[in-house]
Amino acid sequence: MSTENKAGLGALLTPEESVLVLIDHQPFQFANLNSHEPTMIINNTVGLAKAAKVFDVPTILTTVLEDRGGLLLQALQDVFPEQKPIDRTFINTWEDQRVVDAVKATGRQKLIIAGLWTEICVAMPAIQAAGEGFDVHVVTDACGGASAEAHDMAVRRMTQAGVVPITWLAVAAEWQRDWAREKTLAGTTDVLTHHGGATGVAFAWETQLLAGRERGA
């Protein structure tokens, strides 16, 4: 199970080892999202997706019963306009062989999952994939449940199964790791500016102060 190597530098995420699966960010799911403010989940999910694109992390989009549950959130689809989400009937994403095959085709073992709802469509695949040897991380602030208790119990259950809970800003920070990595620096700061909340505001302020200092010099 995904319970080993949870400490040390190797436990941190890298873009080269990561694969991201985003599950069921659809209108029907948002309609009964009561654990978090929906706009926060939308912001965090889109920020996470944009970060994945910056770091060339393979990202798999999924929906469930799209004709009835609605199309994928447009802001999320816009990050990957060329990708058609895998539309499932299985409640458990990991029981859809197309999703499993897409993940395995990347050759990556650090599986990052976010979706709606935490207690069902996230917990099921996370627990199963962990049992199959994947190093599973769940981005808890890009997930949400039918209630605060449902979300919390799901995170506790997944943790007991060896799944690592993490937040989207932590994922982006572990991918970037070093501010001297200029290749992804501009993209990372752009994502933080637009989706990082107070962090983005503070960064814009710092940029203003640095620009003023340079002009003064």
Solvent accessible surface area in square Angstrom, and as a share of the most:
residue,aa,sasa,rsa
1,M,136,0.61
2,S,8,0.05
3,T,75,0.43
4,E,130,0.58
5,N,124,0.64
6,K,79,0.34
7,A,89,0.69
8,G,55,0.53
9,L,134,0.67
10,G,61,0.58
11,A,18,0.14
12,L,65,0.32
13,L,0,0.00
14,T,36,0.21
15,P,16,0.10
16,E,127,0.57
17,E,76,0.34
18,S,0,0.00
19,V,0,0.00
20,L,0,0.00
21,V,3,0.02
22,L,0,0.00
23,I,1,0.00
24,D,0,0.00
25,H,0,0.00
26,Q,1,0.01
27,P,78,0.49
28,F,121,0.50
29,Q,12,0.05
30,F,29,0.12
31,A,87,0.68
32,N,63,0.32
33,L,9,0.05
34,N,95,0.48
35,S,23,0.15
36,H,44,0.19
37,E,101,0.45
38,P,45,0.28
39,T,89,0.52
40,M,78,0.35
41,I,0,0.00
42,I,51,0.26
43,N,48,0.25
44,N,10,0.05
45,T,0,0.00
46,V,6,0.04
47,G,0,0.00
48,L,1,0.00
49,A,0,0.00
50,K,71,0.30
51,A,3,0.02
52,A,0,0.00
53,K,100,0.43
54,V,42,0.24
55,F,15,0.06
56,D,107,0.56
57,V,5,0.03
58,P,39,0.25
59,T,14,0.08
60,I,14,0.07
61,L,0,0.00
62,T,0,0.00
63,T,0,0.00
64,V,22,0.12
65,L,72,0.36
66,E,26,0.12
67,D,142,0.74
68,R,201,0.74
69,G,10,0.10
70,G,21,0.20
71,L,123,0.61
72,L,9,0.05
73,L,35,0.17
74,Q,115,0.51
75,A,45,0.35
76,L,0,0.00
77,Q,34,0.15
78,D,85,0.44
79,V,12,0.07
80,F,15,0.06
81,P,94,0.59
82,E,134,0.60
83,Q,48,0.21
84,K,141,0.60
85,P,9,0.06
86,I,33,0.17
87,D,52,0.27
88,R,3,0.01
89,T,106,0.62
90,F,94,0.39
91,I,99,0.50
92,N,14,0.07
93,T,1,0.00
94,W,9,0.03
95,E,94,0.42
96,D,9,0.05
97,Q,107,0.48
98,R,126,0.46
99,V,0,0.00
100,V,9,0.05
101,D,72,0.37
102,A,32,0.25
103,V,0,0.00
104,K,113,0.48
105,A,89,0.69
106,T,43,0.25
107,G,63,0.61
108,R,53,0.19
109,Q,100,0.44
110,K,15,0.06
111,L,0,0.00
112,I,0,0.00
113,I,2,0.01
114,A,0,0.00
115,G,0,0.00
116,L,0,0.00
117,W,35,0.12
118,T,0,0.00
119,E,41,0.18
120,I,57,0.29
121,C,8,0.05
122,V,0,0.00
123,A,0,0.00
124,M,79,0.35
125,P,1,0.01
126,A,0,0.00
127,I,42,0.21
128,Q,61,0.27
129,A,0,0.00
130,A,0,0.00
131,G,41,0.40
132,E,92,0.41
133,G,45,0.43
134,F,9,0.04
135,D,28,0.15
136,V,0,0.00
137,H,7,0.03
138,V,1,0.01
139,V,0,0.00
140,T,22,0.13
141,D,29,0.15
142,A,0,0.00
143,C,0,0.00
144,G,0,0.00
145,G,0,0.00
146,A,32,0.25
147,S,45,0.29
148,A,66,0.51
149,E,122,0.55
150,A,24,0.18
151,H,22,0.10
152,D,54,0.28
153,M,86,0.38
154,A,5,0.04
155,V,27,0.16
156,R,138,0.50
157,R,140,0.51
158,M,3,0.01
159,T,67,0.39
160,Q,157,0.70
161,A,13,0.10
162,G,10,0.10
163,V,5,0.03
164,V,40,0.23
165,P,61,0.39
166,I,20,0.10
167,T,59,0.34
168,W,6,0.02
169,L,62,0.31
170,A,35,0.27
171,V,0,0.00
172,A,4,0.03
173,A,60,0.47
174,E,35,0.16
175,W,2,0.01
176,Q,3,0.01
177,R,81,0.30
178,D,66,0.34
179,W,153,0.54
180,A,76,0.59
181,R,117,0.43
182,E,140,0.63
183,K,190,0.80
184,T,20,0.11
185,L,53,0.26
186,A,77,0.60
187,G,23,0.22
188,T,6,0.04
189,T,22,0.13
190,D,75,0.39
191,V,7,0.04
192,L,21,0.10
193,T,59,0.34
194,H,122,0.55
195,H,23,0.10
196,G,8,0.08
197,G,50,0.48
198,A,86,0.67
199,T,65,0.38
200,G,1,0.01
201,V,108,0.62
202,A,51,0.39
203,F,72,0.30
204,A,51,0.40
205,W,157,0.55
206,E,91,0.41
207,T,68,0.39
208,Q,116,0.52
209,L,88,0.44
210,L,85,0.42
211,A,37,0.29
212,G,28,0.27
213,R,172,0.63
214,E,132,0.59
215,R,187,0.68
216,G,71,0.68
217,A,119,0.92
